[in-house]
Amino acid sequence: MAENKGVAARLLEGRERSDDGIFSRASKAGRIQLFWDILKGRFGRLVLVNLILVLFFAPLIAVIVLRTITVGGQIIGGPYAGGLGVGAGAIPDVTGTLQYMLLGTDLFFFALLIPGFFIAGIGLSGGAYLIRNLIRTEGVFSLKDFGRGIVRNFWATTEAVLLFSAVLFAARYLGNYVEYSVVMGTSAAGWLIFSEVVGYLLVGLMALVSLWMIAIGTSYKQNPWTLFRSAVVLTFRYFPLTVLFAALSLWPVFIIIFVSGLFFTIFLAAEVFIGLSYSLLVWMDFTQWVFDRSVSPDCVLAVAEEDEKAEDAKEKPAATGEDLRRIIVSYGKSDLISRPIQPVDADMVSLCMLPENFSREDLRRLDESRKELRREVNAYEAAHKSEKRYAEYNKLFEDRDRALQGKGKGKRLAPPAPRRR
């Protein structure tokens, strides 16, 4: 019945990571409520995780800072003044000089971003796994999960960040080349600008796919090609929600680009202390909701049934001793409970078996063995019938029988016959 399953279930079902001791189930609380509960109740732990992640992101941040300083220095110190000054020769044409310098600079620094993303991916593999477990267990925190996540999800996360960094490098190089060519007056400027726009759109799309690859690789075992294909399918299957929650999770990272002065300092400090953990918490919470609803709907139903049973248990008062006695009496007296039954063991008298050709003597021995067995059973019953469990059970029905005999006008009512169970 694979055709009746959703696309997410067909891609991921049966590949769950079940070796991590984390139970797979949907959250009883709503996703937004669960997010706030974890953010408020585990804020200090999230700060700790964020500081660890910052250590892994340090090389990537260093490359970005060095690139910004280098480009700023080239703009300030470049030969754009036309050679004005005593003893300086005039530069006849500086058209395209800045674009050419940016082309070489970005070629170097965006290539350095690839190993920077690789190191950051190591931290993401541990952080995403820890945050996922924090969501699944509804707040149970274990810092050891960070190390476990690196061991178990290293390759999936590395694949995601390396693909994204490679696409980013290619798009940036293409963008710089287009800007240089347009400034130099190429005849195919329109097509080049179109290709630049397409390149940056691919960067945005690859960012969404990479986020899904991290989420899928954290919860499911898949080979590299299947992981990439699953991420692409889920990106387009849940495209509006993917864009929305990617924006909600990554806005602390990108807002630093658009602020300056005091606000830059404030947002930078927030990013260092909680920004990365917040981003992972939002994204993993959303993706786990998709997995619970689309891949493992049974756990959602199980949680709903648990909640319903809990509500019923609250509404119904606990049964009293009198209620239990009434229930027992209503079911009728059982021979298997009302009298002791001798257990079967090797010391009991065994029945004499008739041969294929038997005589009267064989029949006599069989009858004697049956009588002997009956005597043993009766003796066992007489020896144990005064035990508490039998006495209390039989007393319930004696009270009922006396009540029945007291009813009726001159006519004794016979109690119902015992039912064998």
TAWOSUL-V525232 format. One record per residue. N is the residue number from 0. RES is the residue in one small letter. OMEGA is omega in degrees with one decimal (none if undefined). Layout:
# TAWOSUL-V525232
N_RES_OMEGA / N_RES_OMEGA
This chain:
# TAWOSUL-V525232
0_m_-177.2 / 1_a_-178.4 / 2_e_-179.2 / 3_n_-179.1 / 4_k_175.9 / 5_g_-177.1 / 6_v_179.2 / 7_a_179.5 / 8_a_-179.4 / 9_r_-178.6 / 10_l_-167.9 / 11_l_-173.3 / 12_e_179.2 / 13_g_-179.4 / 14_r_-177.6 / 15_e_173.8 / 16_r_-176.5 / 17_s_-175.5 / 18_d_-173.7 / 19_d_177.8 / 20_g_179.1 / 21_i_-176.5 / 22_f_-179.9 / 23_s_-179.1 / 24_r_177.0 / 25_a_-179.6 / 26_s_174.6 / 27_k_178.8 / 28_a_173.6 / 29_g_-175.5 / 30_r_179.1 / 31_i_178.8 / 32_q_178.3 / 33_l_178.3 / 34_f_-179.0 / 35_w_178.6 / 36_d_179.9 / 37_i_-178.5 / 38_l_-179.7 / 39_k_-174.5 / 40_g_-178.5 / 41_r_-175.2 / 42_f_-179.8 / 43_g_178.6 / 44_r_178.2 / 45_l_176.0 / 46_v_178.2 / 47_l_178.1 / 48_v_-178.6 / 49_n_179.0 / 50_l_176.7 / 51_i_179.1 / 52_l_179.8 / 53_v_177.4 / 54_l_179.2 / 55_f_178.6 / 56_f_-176.2 / 57_a_177.5 / 58_p_178.8 / 59_l_178.4 / 60_i_179.7 / 61_a_178.6 / 62_v_-179.3 / 63_i_-179.9 / 64_v_179.6 / 65_l_178.4 / 66_r_179.2 / 67_t_179.6 / 68_i_-178.3 / 69_t_179.9 / 70_v_177.6 / 71_g_178.3 / 72_g_178.0 / 73_q_179.9 / 74_i_-178.6 / 75_i_-172.8 / 76_g_-178.9 / 77_g_-178.4 / 78_p_-176.7 / 79_y_-176.3 / 80_a_179.0 / 81_g_177.0 / 82_g_-179.4 / 83_l_179.0 / 84_g_-176.6 / 85_v_175.7 / 86_g_-179.3 / 87_a_179.0 / 88_g_-179.8 / 89_a_175.9 / 90_i_-171.1 / 91_p_-174.4 / 92_d_178.1 / 93_v_-179.1 / 94_t_177.2 / 95_g_-178.2 / 96_t_-179.8 / 97_l_-179.1 / 98_q_-179.9 / 99_y_178.4 / 100_m_177.4 / 101_l_179.0 / 102_l_179.8 / 103_g_-179.4 / 104_t_-178.9 / 105_d_176.2 / 106_l_-179.9 / 107_f_-172.8 / 108_f_177.7 / 109_f_171.0 / 110_a_176.8 / 111_l_178.2 / 112_l_-177.6 / 113_i_174.7 / 114_p_176.0 / 115_g_176.3 / 116_f_179.2 / 117_f_179.2 / 118_i_178.2 / 119_a_179.0 / 120_g_176.6 / 121_i_177.8 / 122_g_179.2 / 123_l_-179.9 / 124_s_177.0 / 125_g_-178.4 / 126_g_179.8 / 127_a_179.7 / 128_y_-180.0 / 129_l_179.8 / 130_i_177.6 / 131_r_178.4 / 132_n_177.4 / 133_l_179.4 / 134_i_-176.5 / 135_r_-179.7 / 136_t_177.7 / 137_e_170.9 / 138_g_179.2 / 139_v_-172.9 / 140_f_174.2 / 141_s_-178.5 / 142_l_177.8 / 143_k_178.6 / 144_d_177.9 / 145_f_177.7 / 146_g_178.1 / 147_r_-179.8 / 148_g_178.1 / 149_i_-178.8 / 150_v_-171.1 / 151_r_-173.0 / 152_n_-175.5 / 153_f_-173.5 / 154_w_180.0 / 155_a_-179.6 / 156_t_178.3 / 157_t_177.1 / 158_e_-177.9 / 159_a_-175.5 / 160_v_178.9 / 161_l_176.1 / 162_l_180.0 / 163_f_-178.2 / 164_s_177.5 / 165_a_177.9 / 166_v_178.2 / 167_l_178.7 / 168_f_-179.0 / 169_a_-179.2 / 170_a_-179.5 / 171_r_177.8 / 172_y_177.6 / 173_l_178.8 / 174_g_178.3 / 175_n_179.0 / 176_y_178.7 / 177_v_179.7 / 178_e_178.2 / 179_y_-178.6 / 180_s_179.8 / 181_v_179.3 / 182_v_-179.8 / 183_m_173.5 / 184_g_178.1 / 185_t_-178.4 / 186_s_-177.9 / 187_a_-175.4 / 188_a_-178.4 / 189_g_179.3 / 190_w_179.4 / 191_l_177.7 / 192_i_177.5 / 193_f_179.2 / 194_s_177.6 / 195_e_178.9 / 196_v_178.6 / 197_v_179.6 / 198_g_179.8 / 199_y_173.5 / 200_l_176.9 / 201_l_176.8 / 202_v_177.9 / 203_g_179.1 / 204_l_179.8 / 205_m_175.8 / 206_a_177.8 / 207_l_179.6 / 208_v_-179.3 / 209_s_176.6 / 210_l_177.3 / 211_w_178.6 / 212_m_178.3 / 213_i_-178.9 / 214_a_-179.1 / 215_i_-179.2 / 216_g_178.4 / 217_t_-174.0 / 218_s_-173.4 / 219_y_178.0 / 220_k_-179.5 / 221_q_176.2 / 222_n_-173.4 / 223_p_-177.7 / 224_w_179.4 / 225_t_178.0 / 226_l_179.5 / 227_f_-179.4 / 228_r_179.3 / 229_s_-180.0 / 230_a_178.8 / 231_v_-178.9 / 232_v_-179.0 / 233_l_176.7 / 234_t_-179.7 / 235_f_179.7 / 236_r_180.0 / 237_y_-170.4 / 238_f_-179.6 / 239_p_179.1 / 240_l_179.0 / 241_t_178.4 / 242_v_-178.0 / 243_l_-174.9 / 244_f_172.0 / 245_a_177.0 / 246_a_179.6 / 247_l_-178.0 / 248_s_-172.6 / 249_l_-177.3 / 250_w_177.6 / 251_p_-179.2 / 252_v_-172.7 / 253_f_-178.2 / 254_i_178.9 / 255_i_-178.5 / 256_i_-170.6 / 257_f_178.9 / 258_v_179.6 / 259_s_177.0 / 260_g_-177.5 / 261_l_-179.3 / 262_f_177.6 / 263_f_179.5 / 264_t_-178.9 / 265_i_-178.1 / 266_f_176.6 / 267_l_177.7 / 268_a_178.1 / 269_a_178.8 / 270_e_-178.6 / 271_v_-173.2 / 272_f_-173.3 / 273_i_-170.2 / 274_g_-177.0 / 275_l_177.6 / 276_s_176.9 / 277_y_-179.1 / 278_s_178.9 / 279_l_-179.0 / 280_l_179.3 / 281_v_-174.9 / 282_w_-178.8 / 283_m_176.3 / 284_d_178.3 / 285_f_-177.0 / 286_t_176.5 / 287_q_174.4 / 288_w_177.7 / 289_v_-179.3 / 290_f_-178.8 / 291_d_-176.4 / 292_r_-171.6 / 293_s_-175.5 / 294_v_-176.4 / 295_s_-179.2 / 296_p_-179.5 / 297_d_-178.6 / 298_c_176.1 / 299_v_178.2 / 300_l_-179.8 / 301_a_178.2 / 302_v_177.5 / 303_a_178.3 / 304_e_177.8 / 305_e_179.0 / 306_d_-179.9 / 307_e_177.9 / 308_k_179.2 / 309_a_178.0 / 310_e_178.1 / 311_d_-179.7 / 312_a_178.0 / 313_k_-176.9 / 314_e_-177.2 / 315_k_177.3 / 316_p_179.6 / 317_a_-178.2 / 318_a_177.8 / 319_t_178.4 / 320_g_179.1 / 321_e_177.7 / 322_d_-179.8 / 323_l_178.7 / 324_r_178.3 / 325_r_178.3 / 326_i_-179.5 / 327_i_-178.8 / 328_v_-178.3 / 329_s_178.7 / 330_y_179.7 / 331_g_-177.0 / 332_k_-178.9 / 333_s_178.1 / 334_d_-177.3 / 335_l_-178.7 / 336_i_-172.7 / 337_s_-178.3 / 338_r_179.2 / 339_p_177.5 / 340_i_-176.8 / 341_q_178.0 / 342_p_-179.9 / 343_v_176.3 / 344_d_-174.1 / 345_a_-177.5 / 346_d_-179.9 / 347_m_176.3 / 348_v_179.2 / 349_s_178.7 / 350_l_177.5 / 351_c_-178.3 / 352_m_177.9 / 353_l_174.9 / 354_p_-179.2 / 355_e_174.5 / 356_n_-174.5 / 357_f_-178.4 / 358_s_177.5 / 359_r_178.8 / 360_e_177.2 / 361_d_177.5 / 362_l_179.1 / 363_r_179.4 / 364_r_177.7 / 365_l_-179.9 / 366_d_179.0 / 367_e_179.1 / 368_s_177.5 / 369_r_178.6 / 370_k_179.5 / 371_e_178.3 / 372_l_179.2 / 373_r_178.9 / 374_r_179.1 / 375_e_179.5 / 376_v_179.3 / 377_n_179.0 / 378_a_178.4 / 379_y_-179.6 / 380_e_180.0 / 381_a_-177.2 / 382_a_-173.4 / 383_h_-174.5 / 384_k_179.7 / 385_s_179.2 / 386_e_-170.5 / 387_k_-175.0 / 388_r_178.3 / 389_y_-178.3 / 390_a_-179.3 / 391_e_-180.0 / 392_y_-178.1 / 393_n_179.8 / 394_k_177.4 / 395_l_-176.8 / 396_f_173.4 / 397_e_176.7 / 398_d_179.0 / 399_r_-179.1 / 400_d_178.3 / 401_r_178.2 / 402_a_179.0 / 403_l_-178.9 / 404_q_-179.9 / 405_g_-179.8 / 406_k_178.0 / 407_g_-177.5 / 408_k_178.1 / 409_g_-177.8 / 410_k_-179.7 / 411_r_179.6 / 412_l_179.1 / 413_a_179.1 / 414_p_178.5 / 415_p_-179.5 / 416_a_179.3 / 417_p_179.0 / 418_r_178.6 / 419_r_-178.5 / 420_r_none
